Amino acid sequence: MNRISSRLKGLFLATAFAVGTGMVALPVPAFAQVTAFKQAIAEAASDDADIAAFYRTNGYQPIWTGSGEEDLNRRAQLMHAIRSAAGHGLPVARYDPEGLMERLASVRTSRDRGMAEVEMSRVFLRYARDIQTGMLTPKRIDPAIVREIPYRDRTGYLTDLSTAKPAAFFRALPPKSMEYNALIKEKVAMERLLLAGGWGPTVPAKSLKPGATGQDVIALRNRLIAMDYLDRTNARGYDADMQAAVQQFQIAHGLNDDGVAGAETMRQINVGVEKRLQSVMVALERERWFNTERGKRHVLVNIPDFSAKIIDDDKVTFRTRSVVGANKDDRPTPEFSDVMEHMVVNPSWYVPRSIVTKEYLPALKRNRNAASHIEITDRRGRKINRGAVNFAKYTERNFPFAMRQPPSRSNALGLVKFMFPNKYNIYLHDTPAKSLFARDVRAFSHGCVRLADPFDFAYEMLSKQEADPEGYFQSVLRSGRETKVVLKEPVPVHLIYRTAVTNARGHTEYRADVYGRDAKIWNALSRAGVVLGGVQG
């Protein structure tokens, strides 16, 4: 950095801007130099309203190309940052540090200097936004990623930099979450592992059980050793040690820890280092999208992890399994954040219009008594007589009725739902379909998130406002009446999608890309110039 700084300092001393290629600068009146510099800035910034506004406000004064120590430090810190961008999973070529250096080195006139000044600001703003809130636009990649990105004011970046200590300013740009820092460390570790050859050959078998022997078991043994789940051994059978190792792998990958290398477990065992590194790179970008205050207490639903957690002061205080939207049609669970305001005990299920018209109407056309456990209501909510309706004459567009399932243990929402009102009609709820929580892959709902332990979740949510949360909840439940229970302190809810996640011990775990969203993001990152650091070109 010192070499860059001294070189740039020499470039931008006031007397160093020679005209043409001569050894001696021609005498140019100072006011003419200033005017040319300002005009160049105005011209170069004319297509960027934020940059133009900043320089108008500061009187067209340089923050990069002046001869003072502060400008020198800003230049040096920017060059260091963009050359180190790959460490954050960003493409260095996107900021073209060498091209920027060449542009600075070619400065000969005040006009050149003004043009270089604006180019430095352009590169800085691109880098600052990329590293703080991501370089991709989520909705352009997948319409179900509807998270609102906490973009900062671009002019504000320039204003803040001009008054801050440059080194401290650049250090503060990346996310400061523990998750981001853990992912950076995992990225380095996986890059080293990739260069070293990864975990070796995959396992040919589609599944293996304890007691099995043969070459496939040896391949599984070697794979588990390479992954550090099994100590070195010459054992040739699927013994107790291998079963324990498979269980540890399953725990680390969100699978049922039965110690049997079934189809899903084997699929995950055979995923290579390159794919896992891609997951880390995508997770870094996702963490930049999520670079915002999450709440002292908040609910975190990780869709590919099929889990819902309550987090207090950065510690998980409750966790339960979840079922999320099926990977078809319009059912995948979207990603967004909102605020949980209340829960409804003994809820009715007001069937979404899409389900009414696409699933129940065709059934009612075949048999008017279909779905008899659900009431058909008019626009005022009054129950209608099915026998008086000719369902055959209606289509998805003109069907005039709604459908409602009254409170009961067999209600599709179970006995409690947790509401964070949003335009996507997504919420957390109980379910009578308990058997689904035993599956490895739990993507079966119409989009909402079903909880394996909804009562315990409710107790924890009420623990901040009720002396006896369980007793209070049970008393409301026993009433059998549909009851709204308001949370005195609303709780943020974040629906995220992470296939690379950090556990409580700081180790990175991996999940399957259930909706294929991370694959889309990786493809977009790759097109933008991101490469895997362990891959040799």
C-alpha positions as CSV (number, residue, x, y, z in Angstrom):
1,M,0.0,0.0,0.0
2,N,2.9,2.4,0.7
3,R,4.2,2.0,-2.8
4,I,0.7,2.9,-4.2
5,S,0.3,5.8,-1.9
6,S,3.7,7.4,-2.7
7,R,3.1,6.9,-6.4
8,L,-0.3,8.5,-6.3
9,K,0.9,11.3,-4.1
10,G,3.4,12.2,-6.8
11,L,0.8,12.0,-9.5
12,F,-1.4,14.6,-7.8
13,L,0.9,17.2,-6.5
14,A,-0.4,20.5,-7.9
15,T,2.7,21.1,-10.0
16,A,2.7,17.6,-11.5
17,F,0.0,18.0,-14.1
18,A,2.1,18.5,-17.2
19,V,0.5,19.4,-20.5
20,G,1.3,17.0,-23.3
21,T,4.3,14.8,-22.9
22,G,6.9,17.5,-22.3
23,M,9.3,17.2,-19.3
24,V,8.2,20.7,-18.0
25,A,4.7,21.8,-17.3
26,L,3.5,24.8,-19.2
27,P,2.5,27.7,-17.0
28,V,-1.3,27.6,-16.7
29,P,-3.2,30.2,-14.6
30,A,-4.5,28.7,-11.4
31,F,-8.1,29.8,-12.0
32,A,-8.1,28.2,-15.4
33,Q,-6.9,24.9,-13.9
34,V,-9.7,25.1,-11.2
35,T,-12.3,25.9,-13.9
36,A,-11.2,23.0,-16.1
37,F,-11.2,20.6,-13.2
38,K,-14.8,21.6,-12.1
39,Q,-16.1,21.5,-15.7
40,A,-14.6,18.0,-16.1
41,I,-16.3,16.8,-12.9
42,A,-19.6,18.2,-14.0
43,E,-19.3,16.6,-17.4
44,A,-18.1,13.2,-16.1
45,A,-20.9,13.1,-13.4
46,S,-23.7,14.2,-15.7
47,D,-25.1,10.7,-16.1
48,D,-25.0,9.9,-12.3
49,A,-27.3,12.1,-10.3
50,D,-25.9,11.0,-6.9
51,I,-22.3,11.8,-7.8
52,A,-23.3,15.0,-9.5
53,A,-25.3,16.1,-6.4
54,F,-22.3,15.3,-4.1
55,Y,-19.9,17.5,-6.0
56,R,-22.3,20.3,-6.4
57,T,-22.8,20.3,-2.7
58,N,-19.1,20.3,-1.9
59,G,-18.2,23.0,-4.4
60,Y,-16.5,20.5,-6.8
61,Q,-13.7,19.9,-4.4
62,P,-11.7,16.7,-4.9
63,I,-11.8,13.9,-2.3
64,W,-9.5,11.5,-4.2
65,T,-7.2,13.5,-6.5
66,G,-6.1,16.3,-4.2
67,S,-2.5,16.6,-3.1
68,G,-3.2,16.4,0.6
69,E,-2.6,13.5,2.9
70,E,-6.3,12.8,3.3
71,D,-6.9,12.3,-0.4
72,L,-3.8,10.1,-0.6
73,N,-5.2,7.9,2.2
74,R,-8.6,7.6,0.5
75,R,-6.9,6.5,-2.7
76,A,-4.8,4.0,-1.0
77,Q,-7.6,2.5,1.0
78,L,-9.9,2.2,-2.1
79,M,-7.1,0.5,-4.1
80,H,-6.5,-1.9,-1.3
81,A,-10.2,-2.6,-0.9
82,I,-11.0,-3.4,-4.5
83,R,-7.8,-5.5,-4.9
84,S,-8.9,-7.5,-1.9
85,A,-12.6,-7.9,-3.0
86,A,-12.2,-11.6,-3.8
87,G,-11.8,-12.2,-0.1
88,H,-15.4,-11.3,0.2
89,G,-16.5,-13.4,-2.8
90,L,-16.7,-10.3,-5.1
91,P,-15.1,-10.2,-8.5
92,V,-12.0,-7.9,-8.6
93,A,-12.4,-7.4,-12.3
94,R,-15.7,-5.6,-11.6
95,Y,-13.7,-2.7,-10.1
96,D,-10.7,-3.0,-12.5
97,P,-8.0,-1.8,-10.1
98,E,-5.3,-2.0,-12.7
99,G,-7.3,0.0,-15.2
100,L,-8.0,2.6,-12.5
101,M,-4.3,2.9,-11.7
102,E,-3.5,3.3,-15.4
103,R,-6.1,6.1,-15.6
104,L,-4.5,7.9,-12.6
105,A,-1.0,7.4,-14.1
106,S,-2.2,9.0,-17.4
107,V,-3.4,12.2,-15.8
108,R,-1.7,15.2,-17.4
109,T,-4.2,18.1,-17.2
110,S,-6.8,19.5,-14.8
111,R,-9.4,18.1,-17.1
112,D,-7.8,14.6,-16.8
113,R,-7.8,15.0,-13.1
114,G,-11.5,15.9,-13.0
115,M,-12.3,12.9,-15.1
116,A,-10.2,10.6,-12.8
117,E,-11.9,12.1,-9.7
118,V,-15.3,11.1,-10.9
119,E,-14.1,7.6,-12.0
120,M,-12.7,7.0,-8.5
121,S,-16.1,7.9,-7.1
122,R,-17.9,5.6,-9.5
123,V,-15.7,2.7,-8.5
124,F,-16.0,3.5,-4.8
125,L,-19.8,3.6,-4.9
126,R,-20.0,0.4,-6.8
127,Y,-17.7,-1.3,-4.3
128,A,-19.4,0.2,-1.2
129,R,-22.8,-0.9,-2.2
130,D,-21.7,-4.3,-3.4
131,I,-19.9,-5.2,-0.2
132,Q,-22.5,-3.7,2.1
133,T,-25.8,-4.8,0.5
134,G,-24.8,-7.1,-2.3
135,M,-24.1,-6.7,-6.0
136,L,-27.1,-8.7,-7.3
137,T,-30.7,-7.6,-7.3
138,P,-32.6,-10.6,-5.7
139,K,-36.0,-10.2,-7.5
140,R,-34.3,-10.4,-10.9
141,I,-32.9,-13.8,-10.0
142,D,-36.0,-15.3,-8.5
143,P,-39.4,-13.6,-8.0
144,A,-39.9,-15.4,-4.7
145,I,-36.9,-13.5,-3.2
146,V,-39.0,-10.5,-2.1
147,R,-36.7,-9.3,0.7
148,E,-36.3,-5.6,0.9
149,I,-32.6,-4.8,0.6
150,P,-31.4,-2.1,3.1
151,Y,-29.7,0.1,0.5
152,R,-27.8,3.1,1.8
153,D,-27.9,6.5,0.1
154,R,-25.2,6.7,-2.5
155,T,-24.5,10.4,-2.0
156,G,-24.3,9.6,1.7
157,Y,-21.4,7.2,1.1
158,L,-19.4,10.0,-0.5
159,T,-20.3,12.5,2.2
160,D,-19.5,10.2,5.0
161,L,-16.2,9.1,3.4
162,S,-15.1,12.7,3.0
163,T,-15.3,13.3,6.7
164,A,-14.2,9.9,8.1
165,K,-10.9,8.2,8.7
166,P,-10.6,6.2,5.4
167,A,-9.2,3.0,7.0
168,A,-12.0,2.8,9.6
169,F,-14.6,3.7,7.0
170,F,-13.6,0.9,4.6
171,R,-13.4,-1.6,7.5
172,A,-17.0,-0.7,8.5
173,L,-18.5,-1.4,5.1
174,P,-18.9,-5.3,5.1
175,P,-21.6,-6.9,7.3
176,K,-20.5,-7.2,10.9
177,S,-22.6,-10.3,11.7
178,M,-21.0,-13.4,13.2
179,E,-22.5,-15.3,10.4
180,Y,-20.7,-13.2,7.8
181,N,-17.3,-13.6,9.5
182,A,-17.8,-17.3,9.9
183,L,-18.6,-17.7,6.2
184,I,-15.4,-15.7,5.3
185,K,-13.4,-18.2,7.3
186,E,-15.2,-21.2,5.7
187,K,-14.6,-19.8,2.3
188,V,-10.8,-19.8,2.9
189,A,-10.9,-23.3,4.3
190,M,-13.0,-24.7,1.4
191,E,-10.7,-23.0,-1.1
192,R,-7.7,-24.6,0.4
193,L,-9.5,-28.0,0.4
194,L,-10.5,-27.6,-3.2
195,L,-6.9,-26.9,-4.2
196,A,-5.9,-30.0,-2.3
197,G,-8.2,-32.2,-4.3
198,G,-11.4,-32.2,-2.2
199,W,-12.8,-35.3,-0.5
200,G,-11.8,-37.8,-3.1
201,P,-14.0,-40.3,-5.0
202,T,-17.8,-40.3,-4.5
203,V,-19.7,-43.3,-3.2
204,P,-21.3,-45.3,-6.1
205,A,-24.1,-46.9,-4.0
206,K,-27.5,-45.2,-3.8
207,S,-27.8,-46.2,-0.2
208,L,-26.1,-48.4,2.5
209,K,-27.1,-49.8,5.8
210,P,-25.2,-50.9,8.9
211,G,-23.8,-54.4,8.5
212,A,-23.1,-53.9,4.8
213,T,-19.7,-54.8,3.3
214,G,-17.9,-54.4,0.0
215,Q,-16.2,-51.8,-2.1
216,D,-19.1,-49.3,-1.7
217,V,-18.7,-49.4,2.0
218,I,-15.0,-48.8,1.6
219,A,-15.7,-45.8,-0.6
220,L,-18.1,-44.5,2.1
221,R,-15.5,-45.1,4.8
222,N,-12.8,-43.2,2.8
223,R,-15.2,-40.3,2.1
224,L,-16.2,-40.0,5.7
225,I,-12.5,-40.0,6.7
226,A,-11.7,-37.3,4.2
227,M,-14.6,-35.2,5.6
228,D,-13.3,-35.6,9.2
229,Y,-16.4,-37.5,10.4
230,L,-14.5,-40.7,10.9
231,D,-11.0,-41.4,12.3
232,R,-8.6,-43.3,10.1
233,T,-9.4,-47.0,10.0
234,N,-8.9,-50.1,7.8
235,A,-12.4,-51.4,8.7
236,R,-14.1,-52.9,5.6
237,G,-17.7,-53.1,7.0
238,Y,-20.4,-50.7,7.9
239,D,-19.7,-51.0,11.7
240,A,-20.8,-49.0,14.7
241,D,-18.0,-46.5,14.2
242,M,-19.2,-45.8,10.6
243,Q,-22.8,-45.6,11.8
244,A,-21.8,-43.0,14.4
245,A,-19.9,-41.1,11.7
246,V,-22.9,-41.2,9.4
247,Q,-25.1,-39.9,12.2
248,Q,-22.7,-37.0,12.8
249,F,-22.8,-36.2,9.1
250,Q,-26.6,-36.3,9.2
251,I,-26.8,-33.9,12.1
252,A,-24.5,-31.5,10.4
253,H,-26.6,-31.6,7.2
254,G,-30.1,-31.3,8.8
255,L,-31.0,-35.0,8.1
256,N,-32.6,-37.6,10.3
257,D,-29.8,-39.0,12.4
258,D,-30.6,-42.7,12.1
259,G,-27.0,-43.7,11.0
260,V,-28.4,-45.2,7.8
261,A,-26.9,-43.8,4.6
262,G,-30.2,-43.6,2.8
263,A,-30.9,-41.9,-0.5
264,E,-30.9,-38.3,0.7
265,T,-27.9,-38.9,3.1
266,M,-25.9,-40.4,0.2
267,R,-26.8,-37.5,-2.1
268,Q,-25.4,-35.1,0.4
269,I,-22.3,-37.2,1.1
270,N,-21.5,-37.1,-2.6
271,V,-21.8,-33.4,-3.0
272,G,-18.3,-32.1,-3.8
273,V,-16.2,-29.3,-2.3
274,E,-16.8,-27.1,-5.3
275,K,-20.6,-27.1,-4.8
276,R,-20.2,-26.5,-1.1
277,L,-17.9,-23.6,-1.8
278,Q,-20.5,-22.2,-4.2
279,S,-23.0,-22.4,-1.3
280,V,-20.7,-20.3,0.9
281,M,-20.2,-17.7,-1.9
282,V,-24.0,-17.5,-2.3
283,A,-24.5,-17.3,1.5
284,L,-22.1,-14.3,1.6
285,E,-24.1,-12.5,-1.0
286,R,-27.3,-13.4,0.9
287,E,-25.8,-12.1,4.1
288,R,-25.1,-8.8,2.4
289,W,-28.7,-8.6,1.3
290,F,-29.7,-9.2,4.9
291,N,-27.3,-6.6,6.4
292,T,-29.8,-5.0,8.8
293,E,-30.9,-4.9,12.4
294,R,-32.8,-8.2,13.0
295,G,-34.2,-7.5,16.4
296,K,-33.1,-8.2,20.0
297,R,-35.7,-11.0,19.9
298,H,-36.6,-12.4,16.5
299,V,-37.9,-15.5,14.7
300,L,-35.7,-17.0,12.1
301,V,-37.1,-19.5,9.6
302,N,-34.4,-21.1,7.3
303,I,-36.3,-22.6,4.5
304,P,-33.8,-25.3,3.3
305,D,-33.0,-26.1,6.9
306,F,-36.7,-26.8,7.5
307,S,-36.4,-25.1,10.9
308,A,-37.9,-22.2,12.9
309,K,-35.9,-20.6,15.7
310,I,-36.5,-18.0,18.3
311,I,-33.4,-16.0,18.9
312,D,-32.7,-13.7,21.9
313,D,-29.6,-11.6,22.1
314,D,-28.0,-13.6,19.3
315,K,-28.6,-17.0,21.1
316,V,-31.1,-19.6,20.0
317,T,-33.6,-20.0,22.8
318,F,-36.1,-22.3,20.9
319,R,-35.9,-24.4,17.9
320,T,-38.4,-26.6,16.1
321,R,-38.7,-28.5,12.8
322,S,-40.8,-27.0,10.1
323,V,-42.5,-27.9,6.8
324,V,-42.3,-25.3,4.1
325,G,-43.9,-24.8,0.7
326,A,-43.7,-27.5,-1.9
327,N,-41.4,-27.0,-4.9
328,K,-44.0,-26.7,-7.5
329,D,-46.4,-24.1,-9.0
330,D,-46.8,-21.1,-6.8
331,R,-46.2,-23.0,-3.5
332,P,-42.5,-22.3,-2.6
333,T,-42.2,-20.2,0.5
334,P,-41.0,-16.7,-0.3
335,E,-38.1,-14.9,1.4
336,F,-38.9,-11.7,3.3
337,S,-39.1,-10.1,6.7
338,D,-42.1,-8.8,8.7
339,V,-43.3,-8.4,12.3
340,M,-45.3,-11.0,14.3
341,E,-48.1,-9.1,16.0
342,H,-50.4,-11.8,17.3
343,M,-51.4,-15.5,17.4
344,V,-54.8,-17.0,16.8
345,V,-55.8,-19.9,19.0
346,N,-58.4,-22.3,17.7
347,P,-58.2,-20.7,14.2
348,S,-60.5,-21.0,11.3
349,W,-58.9,-21.7,8.0
350,Y,-60.0,-19.2,5.4
351,V,-59.0,-21.1,2.3
352,P,-56.9,-19.0,-0.1
353,R,-58.6,-18.1,-3.3
354,S,-56.0,-20.0,-5.4
355,I,-56.8,-23.3,-3.5
356,V,-60.5,-22.7,-3.7
357,T,-60.6,-22.3,-7.5
358,K,-57.7,-24.6,-8.5
359,E,-58.3,-27.5,-6.1
360,Y,-61.7,-27.5,-4.5
361,L,-63.8,-26.1,-7.4
362,P,-62.9,-29.0,-9.8
363,A,-63.7,-31.5,-7.0
364,L,-67.1,-29.8,-6.3
365,K,-67.9,-30.0,-10.0
366,R,-67.5,-33.7,-9.8
367,N,-69.2,-34.1,-6.5
368,R,-71.0,-31.2,-4.7
369,N,-70.3,-33.0,-1.3
370,A,-66.5,-33.0,-1.8
371,A,-64.5,-31.4,1.0
372,S,-67.5,-31.6,3.2
373,H,-65.5,-30.6,6.2
374,I,-65.2,-27.1,4.8
375,E,-68.0,-24.6,4.7
376,I,-68.9,-22.7,1.6
377,T,-69.7,-19.1,2.3
378,D,-71.0,-16.0,0.5
379,R,-69.2,-12.7,0.4
380,R,-70.7,-11.8,3.8
381,G,-69.3,-14.9,5.4
382,R,-72.7,-16.7,5.6
383,K,-72.8,-20.4,5.1
384,I,-74.6,-21.5,1.9
385,N,-76.4,-24.7,1.0
386,R,-74.3,-26.7,-1.3
387,G,-77.4,-28.4,-2.7
388,A,-78.6,-25.1,-4.1
389,V,-75.5,-24.4,-6.1
390,N,-74.8,-25.6,-9.7
391,F,-71.0,-25.7,-9.4
392,A,-70.6,-26.8,-13.1
393,K,-71.4,-23.3,-14.3
394,Y,-68.5,-21.6,-12.6
395,T,-64.9,-21.1,-13.6
396,E,-61.8,-20.0,-11.7
397,R,-62.6,-16.4,-12.6
398,N,-66.3,-16.2,-11.7
399,F,-66.7,-18.5,-8.8
400,P,-68.5,-16.2,-6.3
401,F,-68.0,-18.1,-3.1
402,A,-65.3,-18.5,-0.3
403,M,-64.5,-21.5,1.8
404,R,-63.8,-21.8,5.5
405,Q,-62.9,-24.6,7.8
406,P,-64.1,-24.0,11.4
407,P,-61.8,-24.5,14.4
408,S,-61.0,-28.2,15.2
409,R,-58.1,-30.5,15.7
410,S,-58.4,-31.6,12.1
411,N,-58.3,-28.0,10.9
412,A,-55.6,-27.5,8.2
413,L,-54.0,-24.9,10.5
414,G,-54.1,-27.1,13.6
415,L,-54.9,-25.3,16.8
416,V,-52.8,-22.2,16.6
417,K,-51.4,-19.9,13.9
418,F,-48.8,-17.1,14.3
419,M,-49.5,-13.9,12.3
420,F,-47.1,-11.4,10.8
421,P,-49.5,-9.8,8.4
422,N,-48.1,-9.6,4.9
423,K,-49.2,-9.4,1.3
424,Y,-48.0,-12.9,0.6
425,N,-50.5,-14.4,3.1
426,I,-47.7,-16.4,4.7
427,Y,-47.7,-17.3,8.4
428,L,-46.5,-20.0,10.9
429,H,-49.0,-22.6,12.1
430,D,-49.8,-25.9,13.7
431,T,-50.8,-28.9,11.5
432,P,-52.6,-32.2,11.9
433,A,-50.2,-33.8,9.4
434,K,-47.5,-34.6,12.0
435,S,-46.0,-37.5,10.1
436,L,-44.3,-35.1,7.6
437,F,-41.9,-33.8,10.3
438,A,-40.1,-37.2,10.2
439,R,-39.0,-36.7,6.6
440,D,-35.6,-35.5,5.5
441,V,-37.0,-33.1,3.0
442,R,-40.0,-31.3,4.3
443,A,-41.4,-29.2,1.4
444,F,-45.1,-30.0,1.3
445,S,-47.2,-27.0,2.2
446,H,-48.9,-24.3,0.0
447,G,-46.3,-21.8,1.1
448,C,-47.0,-21.3,4.8
449,V,-44.6,-22.7,7.5
450,R,-45.9,-25.5,9.6
451,L,-44.3,-26.1,13.0
452,A,-43.6,-29.4,14.7
453,D,-43.9,-28.0,18.2
454,P,-46.4,-25.1,17.9
455,F,-47.6,-25.2,21.5
456,D,-44.0,-24.9,22.8
457,F,-43.4,-22.2,20.3
458,A,-46.4,-20.3,21.6
459,Y,-45.3,-20.7,25.2
460,E,-41.9,-19.2,24.4
461,M,-43.5,-16.4,22.4
462,L,-45.7,-15.6,25.4
463,S,-42.9,-15.9,28.0
464,K,-42.2,-12.2,27.9
465,Q,-45.7,-11.2,28.8
466,E,-47.3,-14.0,30.8
467,A,-46.2,-15.3,34.3
468,D,-47.5,-18.8,33.3
469,P,-47.4,-18.8,29.5
470,E,-48.3,-22.5,29.2
471,G,-51.3,-22.2,31.6
472,Y,-52.6,-19.1,29.9
473,F,-52.3,-20.7,26.4
474,Q,-54.0,-23.9,27.5
475,S,-56.9,-22.0,29.1
476,V,-57.5,-20.1,25.8
477,L,-57.2,-23.4,23.9
478,R,-59.7,-25.2,26.1
479,S,-62.3,-22.6,25.4
480,G,-62.6,-23.9,21.9
481,R,-63.3,-20.4,20.7
482,E,-61.3,-18.7,17.9
483,T,-59.3,-16.2,20.0
484,K,-56.7,-13.5,19.0
485,V,-53.8,-13.2,21.4
486,V,-51.9,-10.0,20.9
487,L,-48.1,-9.9,21.5
488,K,-47.4,-6.9,23.7
489,E,-44.0,-6.6,22.1
490,P,-44.2,-7.5,18.4
491,V,-41.4,-9.8,17.2
492,P,-39.6,-9.5,13.8
493,V,-39.8,-12.6,11.7
494,H,-37.2,-13.3,9.0
495,L,-37.8,-16.0,6.4
496,I,-34.3,-16.7,4.9
497,Y,-32.8,-19.3,2.6
498,R,-29.4,-20.6,3.5
499,T,-27.7,-23.7,2.3
500,A,-24.5,-22.9,4.2
501,V,-25.2,-22.0,7.8
502,T,-23.2,-21.6,11.0
503,N,-24.0,-23.7,14.0
504,A,-23.7,-22.6,17.7
505,R,-20.0,-23.9,17.7
506,G,-19.1,-21.7,14.8
507,H,-18.9,-24.6,12.3
508,T,-20.5,-24.3,8.9
509,E,-23.2,-26.8,8.0
510,Y,-24.8,-27.5,4.6
511,R,-28.3,-28.0,3.4
512,A,-29.8,-29.1,0.1
513,D,-30.9,-26.4,-2.4
514,V,-34.6,-27.4,-2.1
515,Y,-35.9,-24.8,-4.5
516,G,-32.8,-24.4,-6.7
517,R,-32.6,-20.7,-5.8
518,D,-29.0,-20.9,-4.7
519,A,-28.1,-22.4,-8.1
520,K,-29.7,-19.4,-9.8
521,I,-27.8,-17.0,-7.6
522,W,-24.5,-18.8,-8.2
523,N,-25.1,-18.6,-11.9
524,A,-25.7,-14.9,-11.6
525,L,-22.6,-14.4,-9.5
526,S,-20.6,-16.4,-12.0
527,R,-21.9,-14.3,-14.9
528,A,-20.9,-11.2,-12.9
529,G,-17.3,-12.5,-12.7
530,V,-17.1,-14.4,-9.4
531,V,-14.8,-17.4,-9.5
532,L,-14.0,-20.1,-7.0
533,G,-10.7,-19.2,-5.4
534,G,-9.5,-22.8,-5.3
535,V,-10.1,-23.3,-9.1
536,Q,-7.0,-22.8,-11.2
537,G,-7.5,-21.1,-14.5
